[in-house]
Amino acid sequence: MRILKKSLGQNFLVDKNIINKIINLIEVKNKNILEIGPGNGALTDQILKKKPKSLILIEKDFFFANKLKTKYSKNKSIKVLNYDILKFELGKVIKKETIIFGNLPYNISSQILVKILKLDRKKSQYGDLIFMFQKELGEKIIGRYPSKNYGRLAILSNYKLDIYKKFFVSSNCFFPKPKVTSIVIHFRPKKKYLTKIKNINNLEKITNNFFSNKRKMINKSIKKLLNKKKLSHLTDLNLKLRPSDISPEMYYKITELYERD
């Protein structure tokens, strides 16, 4: 039997009830589907039963990628790609309204989400995202303002995505059994953004800047980013607040000002 790699965060979902619950979150019939980290294909098998239009599998592990290629060799609607998702150009394969599934490796799940958030929506018009995260991280991603889980990931995610559904998954549903509970989150891209940020990298830069000193007042951090003229547009912002005391909308406004000439 193949020894699973801890370095790749390989904890495979084996509970069929949970697999079906994930698939049933959305209609996949005649849709373009992308699955990140399919592993041994447990989720893939159920997706195929729903007859998608096309299915792209991106698997980093050479052993499992080859196994999947052999398993689905007769199905022309399936393409198996042996790539590291963090180094792969997703824009090349995402078609309009592509649904993306992923039981994401815990160690890089936030990086994968941020990579997708950074995709240019004009070129990569992905549809729904259905991802599984470690519970602790997932709660930070969907953390509401104000709450203990609110922070950088919530601000970045909230700019582009709406949370549609979510549910927890016991560690007993995996092999090997992880030490943590998981959470499945169903996202949908926002149709309209609250503000016109030119480059989400700037929002990431500003949130990194603020939350790297999250216990300190924002006074010094914001003055490094905005000159006096730009700061004058933020009359409703108290500079004595801490980063977690500022709403997502204010972060978007700060980013918009930062991007101005």
Buried (B, 14 or more C-beta within 10 A) or exposed (E): EEEBEEEBBBBBBBBEEBBEEBBEBBEBEEBBBBBBBBBBBBBBBBBBEBEBEBBBBBBBBEBBBEBBBEBBEEEEBBBBBBEEBEEBEBEEBBBEEBBBBBBBBBEBBBEBBBBBBBBEEEEBBBBBBBBBBBBEBBBBBBBEBEEEBBBBBBBBBBBBBEBBEBEEBEBEBBBEEBEBBBBBBBBBBEEEEEBEBEEBEBBBBBBEBBBEEEEEBBEEBBEEBBEEEBBEBBEEBEEEBBBBBBBBBBBBBBBBBBEEE
